[in-house]
Amino acid sequence: MKSERLGSRDTRSPSSRDAEPLVLLIDGECVLCAGIARFVAKRDPRGRFRFASLQSRAGGRLAAQCSGDGAALPDSFVLIEGGRCYTRSEAALRVLRRLPRGWRLLYALKAVPPRWRDAVYDAIAARRRRWFGRQEDACLVPHPMLRNRLLTDGEKEEGEGL
């Protein structure tokens, strides 16, 4: 799991952290990734999740902040939660934990060693475009469910301004 702090020490109360948006950076050209964004948005009635394509200026800026130490981020899925960046299986499990009903039960997969979880994640990520296809215009015409949740380049999100 990669988790890097975007800002200084987090001194907010748990209730104020719960009110903050969660930012999901996805591959905007990947059909599977776009489907995951729609899946999350549909099951997020409070609208806490915000989305940005890794290919967009806003997504690229946030991804650069996450990889401030020069480490490469995955090109498919990054979660920014509470000023920290999570990738691969850790990001996926944290997203599931924030969804209602039975989806959060899948967070129990956290008990599986990260090396094994990430191996499965990496195998799917490496084949996602071959299996599900590529939509190069995904960022140009966002799904109506996501339109109001997409980050634009001018917006400031948690952890910015470092």
PyMOL CGO cylinders between C-alpha atoms (Angstrom):
from pymol import cmd
from pymol.cgo import CYLINDER

trace = [
    CYLINDER, 0.00, 0.00, 0.00, 1.22, 3.46, -0.79, 0.3, 1, 1, 1, 1, 1, 1,
    CYLINDER, 1.22, 3.46, -0.79, -0.07, 6.09, 1.56, 0.3, 1, 1, 1, 1, 1, 1,
    CYLINDER, -0.07, 6.09, 1.56, 1.49, 9.50, 1.47, 0.3, 1, 1, 1, 1, 1, 1,
    CYLINDER, 1.49, 9.50, 1.47, 0.39, 12.52, 3.42, 0.3, 1, 1, 1, 1, 1, 1,
    CYLINDER, 0.39, 12.52, 3.42, -0.50, 15.54, 1.29, 0.3, 1, 1, 1, 1, 1, 1,
    CYLINDER, -0.50, 15.54, 1.29, -0.46, 18.10, 4.09, 0.3, 1, 1, 1, 1, 1, 1,
    CYLINDER, -0.46, 18.10, 4.09, 0.60, 18.62, 7.65, 0.3, 1, 1, 1, 1, 1, 1,
    CYLINDER, 0.60, 18.62, 7.65, -0.63, 16.63, 10.64, 0.3, 1, 1, 1, 1, 1, 1,
    CYLINDER, -0.63, 16.63, 10.64, -4.39, 16.02, 10.54, 0.3, 1, 1, 1, 1, 1, 1,
    CYLINDER, -4.39, 16.02, 10.54, -5.91, 17.61, 13.66, 0.3, 1, 1, 1, 1, 1, 1,
    CYLINDER, -5.91, 17.61, 13.66, -9.56, 17.61, 12.57, 0.3, 1, 1, 1, 1, 1, 1,
    CYLINDER, -9.56, 17.61, 12.57, -12.21, 15.76, 14.50, 0.3, 1, 1, 1, 1, 1, 1,
    CYLINDER, -12.21, 15.76, 14.50, -13.45, 12.44, 13.07, 0.3, 1, 1, 1, 1, 1, 1,
    CYLINDER, -13.45, 12.44, 13.07, -16.84, 14.00, 12.25, 0.3, 1, 1, 1, 1, 1, 1,
    CYLINDER, -16.84, 14.00, 12.25, -15.26, 16.82, 10.23, 0.3, 1, 1, 1, 1, 1, 1,
    CYLINDER, -15.26, 16.82, 10.23, -13.08, 14.29, 8.38, 0.3, 1, 1, 1, 1, 1, 1,
    CYLINDER, -13.08, 14.29, 8.38, -16.23, 12.31, 7.51, 0.3, 1, 1, 1, 1, 1, 1,
    CYLINDER, -16.23, 12.31, 7.51, -17.77, 15.43, 5.96, 0.3, 1, 1, 1, 1, 1, 1,
    CYLINDER, -17.77, 15.43, 5.96, -14.83, 15.98, 3.60, 0.3, 1, 1, 1, 1, 1, 1,
    CYLINDER, -14.83, 15.98, 3.60, -14.99, 14.79, 0.03, 0.3, 1, 1, 1, 1, 1, 1,
    CYLINDER, -14.99, 14.79, 0.03, -13.12, 11.70, -1.04, 0.3, 1, 1, 1, 1, 1, 1,
    CYLINDER, -13.12, 11.70, -1.04, -11.29, 12.13, -4.33, 0.3, 1, 1, 1, 1, 1, 1,
    CYLINDER, -11.29, 12.13, -4.33, -11.01, 9.21, -6.71, 0.3, 1, 1, 1, 1, 1, 1,
    CYLINDER, -11.01, 9.21, -6.71, -8.50, 9.59, -9.55, 0.3, 1, 1, 1, 1, 1, 1,
    CYLINDER, -8.50, 9.59, -9.55, -9.15, 7.16, -12.39, 0.3, 1, 1, 1, 1, 1, 1,
    CYLINDER, -9.15, 7.16, -12.39, -7.88, 6.38, -15.86, 0.3, 1, 1, 1, 1, 1, 1,
    CYLINDER, -7.88, 6.38, -15.86, -10.27, 8.41, -18.00, 0.3, 1, 1, 1, 1, 1, 1,
    CYLINDER, -10.27, 8.41, -18.00, -9.65, 6.23, -21.05, 0.3, 1, 1, 1, 1, 1, 1,
    CYLINDER, -9.65, 6.23, -21.05, -10.46, 2.93, -19.34, 0.3, 1, 1, 1, 1, 1, 1,
    CYLINDER, -10.46, 2.93, -19.34, -13.97, 1.52, -19.70, 0.3, 1, 1, 1, 1, 1, 1,
    CYLINDER, -13.97, 1.52, -19.70, -13.62, -0.49, -16.49, 0.3, 1, 1, 1, 1, 1, 1,
    CYLINDER, -13.62, -0.49, -16.49, -12.42, 2.57, -14.55, 0.3, 1, 1, 1, 1, 1, 1,
    CYLINDER, -12.42, 2.57, -14.55, -15.30, 4.72, -15.85, 0.3, 1, 1, 1, 1, 1, 1,
    CYLINDER, -15.30, 4.72, -15.85, -17.69, 1.93, -14.85, 0.3, 1, 1, 1, 1, 1, 1,
    CYLINDER, -17.69, 1.93, -14.85, -16.19, 1.86, -11.36, 0.3, 1, 1, 1, 1, 1, 1,
    CYLINDER, -16.19, 1.86, -11.36, -16.68, 5.63, -11.06, 0.3, 1, 1, 1, 1, 1, 1,
    CYLINDER, -16.68, 5.63, -11.06, -20.36, 5.26, -12.05, 0.3, 1, 1, 1, 1, 1, 1,
    CYLINDER, -20.36, 5.26, -12.05, -20.73, 2.32, -9.64, 0.3, 1, 1, 1, 1, 1, 1,
    CYLINDER, -20.73, 2.32, -9.64, -19.34, 4.41, -6.77, 0.3, 1, 1, 1, 1, 1, 1,
    CYLINDER, -19.34, 4.41, -6.77, -21.39, 7.51, -7.65, 0.3, 1, 1, 1, 1, 1, 1,
    CYLINDER, -21.39, 7.51, -7.65, -24.61, 5.49, -7.82, 0.3, 1, 1, 1, 1, 1, 1,
    CYLINDER, -24.61, 5.49, -7.82, -24.00, 4.10, -4.33, 0.3, 1, 1, 1, 1, 1, 1,
    CYLINDER, -24.00, 4.10, -4.33, -22.89, 7.40, -2.80, 0.3, 1, 1, 1, 1, 1, 1,
    CYLINDER, -22.89, 7.40, -2.80, -26.15, 9.19, -1.96, 0.3, 1, 1, 1, 1, 1, 1,
    CYLINDER, -26.15, 9.19, -1.96, -24.38, 11.80, 0.20, 0.3, 1, 1, 1, 1, 1, 1,
    CYLINDER, -24.38, 11.80, 0.20, -22.18, 12.76, -2.73, 0.3, 1, 1, 1, 1, 1, 1,
    CYLINDER, -22.18, 12.76, -2.73, -18.92, 12.52, -0.78, 0.3, 1, 1, 1, 1, 1, 1,
    CYLINDER, -18.92, 12.52, -0.78, -16.91, 11.10, -3.67, 0.3, 1, 1, 1, 1, 1, 1,
    CYLINDER, -16.91, 11.10, -3.67, -15.45, 13.48, -6.23, 0.3, 1, 1, 1, 1, 1, 1,
    CYLINDER, -15.45, 13.48, -6.23, -13.77, 12.22, -9.39, 0.3, 1, 1, 1, 1, 1, 1,
    CYLINDER, -13.77, 12.22, -9.39, -10.99, 13.29, -11.72, 0.3, 1, 1, 1, 1, 1, 1,
    CYLINDER, -10.99, 13.29, -11.72, -9.39, 11.63, -14.68, 0.3, 1, 1, 1, 1, 1, 1,
    CYLINDER, -9.39, 11.63, -14.68, -5.67, 11.07, -14.27, 0.3, 1, 1, 1, 1, 1, 1,
    CYLINDER, -5.67, 11.07, -14.27, -5.34, 12.55, -17.77, 0.3, 1, 1, 1, 1, 1, 1,
    CYLINDER, -5.34, 12.55, -17.77, -7.04, 15.84, -16.78, 0.3, 1, 1, 1, 1, 1, 1,
    CYLINDER, -7.04, 15.84, -16.78, -5.14, 18.85, -15.46, 0.3, 1, 1, 1, 1, 1, 1,
    CYLINDER, -5.14, 18.85, -15.46, -6.86, 18.60, -12.06, 0.3, 1, 1, 1, 1, 1, 1,
    CYLINDER, -6.86, 18.60, -12.06, -6.21, 14.86, -11.83, 0.3, 1, 1, 1, 1, 1, 1,
    CYLINDER, -6.21, 14.86, -11.83, -2.63, 15.24, -12.99, 0.3, 1, 1, 1, 1, 1, 1,
    CYLINDER, -2.63, 15.24, -12.99, -1.99, 17.97, -10.42, 0.3, 1, 1, 1, 1, 1, 1,
    CYLINDER, -1.99, 17.97, -10.42, -3.40, 15.85, -7.58, 0.3, 1, 1, 1, 1, 1, 1,
    CYLINDER, -3.40, 15.85, -7.58, -1.49, 12.78, -8.75, 0.3, 1, 1, 1, 1, 1, 1,
    CYLINDER, -1.49, 12.78, -8.75, 1.73, 14.83, -8.81, 0.3, 1, 1, 1, 1, 1, 1,
    CYLINDER, 1.73, 14.83, -8.81, 1.08, 15.88, -5.21, 0.3, 1, 1, 1, 1, 1, 1,
    CYLINDER, 1.08, 15.88, -5.21, 0.53, 12.25, -4.25, 0.3, 1, 1, 1, 1, 1, 1,
    CYLINDER, 0.53, 12.25, -4.25, 3.81, 11.21, -5.82, 0.3, 1, 1, 1, 1, 1, 1,
    CYLINDER, 3.81, 11.21, -5.82, 5.79, 14.10, -4.41, 0.3, 1, 1, 1, 1, 1, 1,
    CYLINDER, 5.79, 14.10, -4.41, 8.64, 11.77, -3.55, 0.3, 1, 1, 1, 1, 1, 1,
    CYLINDER, 8.64, 11.77, -3.55, 9.04, 10.86, -7.23, 0.3, 1, 1, 1, 1, 1, 1,
    CYLINDER, 9.04, 10.86, -7.23, 7.47, 7.41, -6.87, 0.3, 1, 1, 1, 1, 1, 1,
    CYLINDER, 7.47, 7.41, -6.87, 5.29, 6.41, -9.78, 0.3, 1, 1, 1, 1, 1, 1,
    CYLINDER, 5.29, 6.41, -9.78, 1.56, 6.11, -9.15, 0.3, 1, 1, 1, 1, 1, 1,
    CYLINDER, 1.56, 6.11, -9.15, -0.56, 3.46, -10.81, 0.3, 1, 1, 1, 1, 1, 1,
    CYLINDER, -0.56, 3.46, -10.81, -2.18, 4.66, -13.99, 0.3, 1, 1, 1, 1, 1, 1,
    CYLINDER, -2.18, 4.66, -13.99, -5.63, 3.43, -13.02, 0.3, 1, 1, 1, 1, 1, 1,
    CYLINDER, -5.63, 3.43, -13.02, -6.89, 4.13, -9.49, 0.3, 1, 1, 1, 1, 1, 1,
    CYLINDER, -6.89, 4.13, -9.49, -5.87, 6.51, -6.68, 0.3, 1, 1, 1, 1, 1, 1,
    CYLINDER, -5.87, 6.51, -6.68, -7.97, 7.49, -3.65, 0.3, 1, 1, 1, 1, 1, 1,
    CYLINDER, -7.97, 7.49, -3.65, -7.31, 10.69, -1.71, 0.3, 1, 1, 1, 1, 1, 1,
    CYLINDER, -7.31, 10.69, -1.71, -8.88, 10.40, 1.73, 0.3, 1, 1, 1, 1, 1, 1,
    CYLINDER, -8.88, 10.40, 1.73, -8.12, 12.61, 4.71, 0.3, 1, 1, 1, 1, 1, 1,
    CYLINDER, -8.12, 12.61, 4.71, -5.16, 14.16, 2.94, 0.3, 1, 1, 1, 1, 1, 1,
    CYLINDER, -5.16, 14.16, 2.94, -3.55, 10.77, 2.22, 0.3, 1, 1, 1, 1, 1, 1,
    CYLINDER, -3.55, 10.77, 2.22, -3.14, 8.99, -1.09, 0.3, 1, 1, 1, 1, 1, 1,
    CYLINDER, -3.14, 8.99, -1.09, -3.97, 5.32, -1.37, 0.3, 1, 1, 1, 1, 1, 1,
    CYLINDER, -3.97, 5.32, -1.37, -3.36, 3.12, -4.39, 0.3, 1, 1, 1, 1, 1, 1,
    CYLINDER, -3.36, 3.12, -4.39, -4.02, -0.35, -5.73, 0.3, 1, 1, 1, 1, 1, 1,
    CYLINDER, -4.02, -0.35, -5.73, -5.96, -2.77, -3.50, 0.3, 1, 1, 1, 1, 1, 1,
    CYLINDER, -5.96, -2.77, -3.50, -5.79, -0.44, -0.49, 0.3, 1, 1, 1, 1, 1, 1,
    CYLINDER, -5.79, -0.44, -0.49, -7.57, 2.29, -2.45, 0.3, 1, 1, 1, 1, 1, 1,
    CYLINDER, -7.57, 2.29, -2.45, -10.21, -0.15, -3.71, 0.3, 1, 1, 1, 1, 1, 1,
    CYLINDER, -10.21, -0.15, -3.71, -10.92, -1.52, -0.23, 0.3, 1, 1, 1, 1, 1, 1,
    CYLINDER, -10.92, -1.52, -0.23, -11.16, 1.96, 1.25, 0.3, 1, 1, 1, 1, 1, 1,
    CYLINDER, -11.16, 1.96, 1.25, -13.69, 2.94, -1.42, 0.3, 1, 1, 1, 1, 1, 1,
    CYLINDER, -13.69, 2.94, -1.42, -15.78, -0.15, -0.62, 0.3, 1, 1, 1, 1, 1, 1,
    CYLINDER, -15.78, -0.15, -0.62, -15.62, 0.69, 3.09, 0.3, 1, 1, 1, 1, 1, 1,
    CYLINDER, -15.62, 0.69, 3.09, -17.27, 4.07, 2.37, 0.3, 1, 1, 1, 1, 1, 1,
    CYLINDER, -17.27, 4.07, 2.37, -20.17, 2.59, 0.39, 0.3, 1, 1, 1, 1, 1, 1,
    CYLINDER, -20.17, 2.59, 0.39, -23.48, 1.69, 2.06, 0.3, 1, 1, 1, 1, 1, 1,
    CYLINDER, -23.48, 1.69, 2.06, -24.95, -1.67, 2.94, 0.3, 1, 1, 1, 1, 1, 1,
    CYLINDER, -24.95, -1.67, 2.94, -23.09, -4.88, 2.23, 0.3, 1, 1, 1, 1, 1, 1,
    CYLINDER, -23.09, -4.88, 2.23, -20.32, -3.34, 0.15, 0.3, 1, 1, 1, 1, 1, 1,
    CYLINDER, -20.32, -3.34, 0.15, -18.45, -2.25, 3.25, 0.3, 1, 1, 1, 1, 1, 1,
    CYLINDER, -18.45, -2.25, 3.25, -18.27, -5.89, 4.37, 0.3, 1, 1, 1, 1, 1, 1,
    CYLINDER, -18.27, -5.89, 4.37, -15.74, -6.47, 1.61, 0.3, 1, 1, 1, 1, 1, 1,
    CYLINDER, -15.74, -6.47, 1.61, -13.32, -4.33, 3.62, 0.3, 1, 1, 1, 1, 1, 1,
    CYLINDER, -13.32, -4.33, 3.62, -12.71, -7.57, 5.55, 0.3, 1, 1, 1, 1, 1, 1,
    CYLINDER, -12.71, -7.57, 5.55, -10.46, -8.50, 2.62, 0.3, 1, 1, 1, 1, 1, 1,
    CYLINDER, -10.46, -8.50, 2.62, -7.97, -6.17, 4.29, 0.3, 1, 1, 1, 1, 1, 1,
    CYLINDER, -7.97, -6.17, 4.29, -7.00, -9.26, 6.30, 0.3, 1, 1, 1, 1, 1, 1,
    CYLINDER, -7.00, -9.26, 6.30, -5.49, -10.74, 3.12, 0.3, 1, 1, 1, 1, 1, 1,
    CYLINDER, -5.49, -10.74, 3.12, -1.80, -9.84, 2.93, 0.3, 1, 1, 1, 1, 1, 1,
    CYLINDER, -1.80, -9.84, 2.93, -1.27, -6.70, 0.80, 0.3, 1, 1, 1, 1, 1, 1,
    CYLINDER, -1.27, -6.70, 0.80, 1.21, -8.51, -1.44, 0.3, 1, 1, 1, 1, 1, 1,
    CYLINDER, 1.21, -8.51, -1.44, -1.51, -10.98, -2.49, 0.3, 1, 1, 1, 1, 1, 1,
    CYLINDER, -1.51, -10.98, -2.49, -4.22, -8.33, -2.83, 0.3, 1, 1, 1, 1, 1, 1,
    CYLINDER, -4.22, -8.33, -2.83, -1.96, -6.14, -4.93, 0.3, 1, 1, 1, 1, 1, 1,
    CYLINDER, -1.96, -6.14, -4.93, -0.96, -9.07, -7.14, 0.3, 1, 1, 1, 1, 1, 1,
    CYLINDER, -0.96, -9.07, -7.14, -4.64, -9.59, -8.03, 0.3, 1, 1, 1, 1, 1, 1,
    CYLINDER, -4.64, -9.59, -8.03, -5.13, -5.85, -8.49, 0.3, 1, 1, 1, 1, 1, 1,
    CYLINDER, -5.13, -5.85, -8.49, -2.06, -5.61, -10.74, 0.3, 1, 1, 1, 1, 1, 1,
    CYLINDER, -2.06, -5.61, -10.74, -3.18, -8.57, -12.87, 0.3, 1, 1, 1, 1, 1, 1,
    CYLINDER, -3.18, -8.57, -12.87, -6.57, -6.94, -13.51, 0.3, 1, 1, 1, 1, 1, 1,
    CYLINDER, -6.57, -6.94, -13.51, -5.07, -3.48, -14.05, 0.3, 1, 1, 1, 1, 1, 1,
    CYLINDER, -5.07, -3.48, -14.05, -2.58, -4.83, -16.60, 0.3, 1, 1, 1, 1, 1, 1,
    CYLINDER, -2.58, -4.83, -16.60, -5.38, -6.41, -18.66, 0.3, 1, 1, 1, 1, 1, 1,
    CYLINDER, -5.38, -6.41, -18.66, -8.22, -3.93, -18.11, 0.3, 1, 1, 1, 1, 1, 1,
    CYLINDER, -8.22, -3.93, -18.11, -8.00, -2.28, -21.51, 0.3, 1, 1, 1, 1, 1, 1,
    CYLINDER, -8.00, -2.28, -21.51, -7.76, -5.60, -23.32, 0.3, 1, 1, 1, 1, 1, 1,
    CYLINDER, -7.76, -5.60, -23.32, -10.71, -7.08, -21.42, 0.3, 1, 1, 1, 1, 1, 1,
    CYLINDER, -10.71, -7.08, -21.42, -13.00, -4.05, -21.16, 0.3, 1, 1, 1, 1, 1, 1,
    CYLINDER, -13.00, -4.05, -21.16, -11.76, -1.73, -23.90, 0.3, 1, 1, 1, 1, 1, 1,
    CYLINDER, -11.76, -1.73, -23.90, -10.70, 1.86, -24.09, 0.3, 1, 1, 1, 1, 1, 1,
    CYLINDER, -10.70, 1.86, -24.09, -12.82, 4.98, -24.49, 0.3, 1, 1, 1, 1, 1, 1,
    CYLINDER, -12.82, 4.98, -24.49, -10.67, 7.86, -25.50, 0.3, 1, 1, 1, 1, 1, 1,
    CYLINDER, -10.67, 7.86, -25.50, -13.53, 10.36, -25.28, 0.3, 1, 1, 1, 1, 1, 1,
    CYLINDER, -13.53, 10.36, -25.28, -14.49, 9.45, -21.71, 0.3, 1, 1, 1, 1, 1, 1,
    CYLINDER, -14.49, 9.45, -21.71, -13.32, 12.78, -20.32, 0.3, 1, 1, 1, 1, 1, 1,
    CYLINDER, -13.32, 12.78, -20.32, -15.02, 14.82, -23.02, 0.3, 1, 1, 1, 1, 1, 1,
    CYLINDER, -15.02, 14.82, -23.02, -18.52, 13.47, -22.41, 0.3, 1, 1, 1, 1, 1, 1,
    CYLINDER, -18.52, 13.47, -22.41, -18.88, 12.43, -18.76, 0.3, 1, 1, 1, 1, 1, 1,
    CYLINDER, -18.88, 12.43, -18.76, -21.79, 10.30, -17.63, 0.3, 1, 1, 1, 1, 1, 1,
    CYLINDER, -21.79, 10.30, -17.63, -24.63, 12.52, -16.28, 0.3, 1, 1, 1, 1, 1, 1,
    CYLINDER, -24.63, 12.52, -16.28, -24.29, 10.87, -12.84, 0.3, 1, 1, 1, 1, 1, 1,
    CYLINDER, -24.29, 10.87, -12.84, -20.67, 12.09, -12.64, 0.3, 1, 1, 1, 1, 1, 1,
    CYLINDER, -20.67, 12.09, -12.64, -20.91, 15.50, -14.29, 0.3, 1, 1, 1, 1, 1, 1,
    CYLINDER, -20.91, 15.50, -14.29, -21.40, 17.50, -11.06, 0.3, 1, 1, 1, 1, 1, 1,
    CYLINDER, -21.40, 17.50, -11.06, -18.75, 15.49, -9.22, 0.3, 1, 1, 1, 1, 1, 1,
    CYLINDER, -18.75, 15.49, -9.22, -15.86, 15.97, -11.63, 0.3, 1, 1, 1, 1, 1, 1,
    CYLINDER, -15.86, 15.97, -11.63, -13.05, 18.14, -10.36, 0.3, 1, 1, 1, 1, 1, 1,
    CYLINDER, -13.05, 18.14, -10.36, -12.13, 21.04, -12.58, 0.3, 1, 1, 1, 1, 1, 1,
    CYLINDER, -12.13, 21.04, -12.58, -8.71, 22.58, -12.77, 0.3, 1, 1, 1, 1, 1, 1,
    CYLINDER, -8.71, 22.58, -12.77, -9.72, 25.64, -10.75, 0.3, 1, 1, 1, 1, 1, 1,
    CYLINDER, -9.72, 25.64, -10.75, -11.11, 23.72, -7.76, 0.3, 1, 1, 1, 1, 1, 1,
    CYLINDER, -11.11, 23.72, -7.76, -9.16, 23.25, -4.57, 0.3, 1, 1, 1, 1, 1, 1,
    CYLINDER, -9.16, 23.25, -4.57, -9.52, 19.93, -2.82, 0.3, 1, 1, 1, 1, 1, 1,
    CYLINDER, -9.52, 19.93, -2.82, -8.27, 18.64, 0.50, 0.3, 1, 1, 1, 1, 1, 1,
    CYLINDER, -8.27, 18.64, 0.50, -4.53, 18.58, 0.79, 0.3, 1, 1, 1, 1, 1, 1,
    CYLINDER, -4.53, 18.58, 0.79, -3.90, 21.16, -1.91, 0.3, 1, 1, 1, 1, 1, 1,
    CYLINDER, -3.90, 21.16, -1.91, -1.79, 24.23, -1.50, 0.3, 1, 1, 1, 1, 1, 1,
    CYLINDER, -1.79, 24.23, -1.50, 1.34, 22.48, -0.24, 0.3, 1, 1, 1, 1, 1, 1,
]
cmd.load_cgo(trace, "trace")
